[in-house]
Structure formats: structure tokens, C-alpha cells
Amino acid sequence: MSAVSDRLYAFRQALRMIAQQPGRFYLSVVIAGAALALPLLVAALALAALPAWKAAKVGPEISVFVKIGTAPREVEALRARLTAASDVTDVRLIPRDQAFAELSKRSGLAAGAAEPRSNPLPDTLVARFTFTVDPAAIDRAAVDIRQWSGVDAVQSEIEWYRRLSALRQAGLAVAVGLIVLVALLIVTALIGAAQMTLQLRLDEIRLLQLVGARPRFVRRPYAYVGALTLATGAALAIGIAWITLELLGRRAGALASVLSTAGVPPWFPLALVLGATLLGGAVGAIGAWVQMKRCHP
């Protein structure tokens, strides 16, 4: 047989095995689709929320108080140096006169004062860091900035960010565990299906081995069954995720506007199905190899 005819024969055999056990095939597809749908939904929602999160410009901040009497040129030099610091995304200047005017307005000092009061407030530089920065890096930066010439004090109130960073790390650990669980579920389902199919077709496998069929030739139909199973499961997962997002968007107008801005690459569904096809083929072939080894040590 040529390479093309070998593969055509294996594909026809795979379709015949699926037709002989449709219930097992559909069950494996549903398991794979349900397992893939959850992380796919989480990834889609995270991708949809990313532009809004960036637009909000949320991040930990530190306040750098400049020594009173520092010349405006030196304040701008400090601002430029702070902007160039690692992990700093934005630096805004709060002039001392502006801060004093706002404080006086809020406290009512300006209305009740008989004469202008002296301004005890310094110029303040507020530096915002990236949202993914390590809290320890902010502490180190604050200690370093305190040593700069012209800096009087540095205030770092990032306890909320420490707690959020800990929650983010816990969420990442949960996400990794979820991915591992999904992978184990899919691999277990495919290997189990391959083993059960092999057990039901042992006579045919022995006959092929008696006539000198290569192990790769024997395993190929089961690899194709695995590829078709996981490819169909990936397509089902994409459908589940799309329908769920559509229903969520219709029930919540704000969510619909967020989802509409999600920049999902058009090639992503095809890449997911292709990756699932390759993974399913590999797992199907491995399952067949394991079972063949057990039957013929």
C-alpha cells in the first residue's frame, strides 16, 4: 500500500469504528467539549475585559513629596527620573499651590481666613506602577527613591495591592490546576475509549499482526478516532462558549458592550480545532500502543 492508501484505509476504518460505537464516540465528544468550554469561556471573558481594564489605568501608586523650596526645574528633573524608573507607567505632578487651594476649599479655610495663610504643603509626584508588578519591587523602589536628592519623603499605601496580588497568584494556581484537570480528563476519556475499542477488536488486530502489518498501520485508525473525537469536542466547546457569551451579552447590556470590543483573533477557533486534532491523534495512538503492549507483551 502507498502512504495515501494507508491513510485512506485508516480513515475509513476510523469512521467504521465510530459508526459501530456511536454512543461511546458522542460521550467522548461531550466530555471533551464540556472540559474545553470552561477554560475557553474564562479566556474569552478575560480577553474581553482587558481593553476596559487598560483604559481604567488602575495600578499601585506611591506619592513622592519634594522638599519645600525645590526649584521647578529640579522638580521636573525628578519627574523625568521617576518616569524612567522600572515598572512606572505614569507620573503626575500635583503642584503645592494646587494642593493647598484644594485643601483650603475642602476645609473652608479660604472663606474664613482674614489674610492669606502660608502654604506648608510640598510639590507631590504620584507614580503609578504596572498592574502586574511585584509588591516587593514597589517597596524597593520606594526605599531607593527616598535617597534621591530633593526628595523629602515617600508614601506607599499598597496594602490593597498586596492582597490583590496574593489573590491573583491564588487564581493563577487555580487556573493551572484547572488546565491540568481538563487535560487529564480529556486524556483519560480518549485513552479509555481507545482501550475499550481495542478490546472489542482484538481478533482483527491479531489478524493484521499475523499478516505482517506494521504497528503504525494498526495504531493509525485509533489515532484518527482520537483526532476526530477531540476535534469535534473542540468545535462543540467553541459553540458552547459562543452561545454562553451571546446569552450573557443579551441579559446584560454593559457586558454586551464589553464583549463587542474583545479582539478575538479570527484564526483562534481554527487553531484550537487544529491543536485539538493533533492532541487527540497523539492520545489515541498512545492509548492503542499501551493496550497493544498489554495484550501482546
Order of alpha helices (4+ residues) and beta strands (2+ residues): alpha-alpha-beta-alpha-beta-alpha-alpha-beta-alpha-beta-alpha-alpha-alpha-alpha-alpha
